[in-house]
Amino acid sequence: MMRFSPRSIVKFSSAMLTVVFVFFLDGGNIVRAENSAAGKTAAQPCTACHGINGVSISPTIPNLAAQNAKYIEAQLGAFKSDARKHPIMGPIAKRLDKEMISNVAAYFSSLPGPTAAGSSQPIPEINLSRVVFPKNYKNTFTKYMTINFPDREQVRHYYANSSAVEAARLGQPIPNGAVFFTEVFNVKKGPDGKPAKGADGYFIEDKLILHTAMAKEQGWGKDIPELFRNGDWNYALFTPAGEQRTKGFNHAACLACHLPLESKDYLFTLGTLTEKVRN
């Protein structure tokens, strides 16, 4: 029978521990690499805001490159459960299962951190908007709503074209060719420095600052990642002169914001339009 001295047993045990340690370390690296590879595909829609290499497109959006994976998982889980509320991240996180969250976190944590180069550029394919300015909307669209925005000191007027109006009147799905359009005004101030109201209760318009628009045509959603695709809707901003505004516009943010409204054809104001045109 072979005998081991206490010293040889210690050496043997140490060697075995080293082997076991290396085995699990390498195994962990393999798992993380696999998660990261899968996460690269799952994270493609995220790059619309957080950048292709995890460096965001705007200083107001957090970088995810080199961020701790467990931290990313925790935040996505909080958005998914509504423990942390956010109008854009909430709807997106709800579409991710536990495995996708883990993979996305592994991918972004594997990337090198931001450099002095600054923010990433928006992804052209996702930021593409096919909406055109409806030049004759004042005469051909129906104005169906006005809303005061006290926090922004704005008043907005909402319009819809004839195909959208007719579908709402008949209780039918909003068809291709529908256009919804908004005028956004700064407002006049009263002697107290607060927005002044007219006899109708709405803020008194001062300067037209921009237009927002959403329109639908067949195939317009095909290049948008499924994670935040709004059917075939596209969104756009326009200057007062009717030129499409690209600076400060993030199509992905518009899509994500409207994402929870799938049952209402992605429209915040469908109920108001329907009530207006049926009365």
Secondary structure as UniProt FT lines:
FT   HELIX           6..42
FT   HELIX           44..46
FT   HELIX           47..50
FT   TURN            52..53
FT   TURN            59..60
FT   TURN            65..66
FT   HELIX           69..81
FT   TURN            87..88
FT   HELIX           89..93
FT   TURN            94..95
FT   HELIX           98..110
FT   TURN            116..117
FT   HELIX           124..127
FT   TURN            135..136
FT   HELIX           137..140
FT   STRAND          142..149
FT   TURN            150..153
FT   STRAND          154..160
FT   HELIX           162..170
FT   TURN            176..177
FT   STRAND          179..187
FT   TURN            191..192
FT   TURN            199..200
FT   STRAND          205..216
FT   TURN            218..223
FT   HELIX           226..228
FT   TURN            231..232
FT   STRAND          233..238
FT   TURN            240..241
FT   TURN            247..248
FT   HELIX           251..258
FT   HELIX           259..264
FT   TURN            265..266
FT   TURN            268..269
FT   HELIX           270..278
//
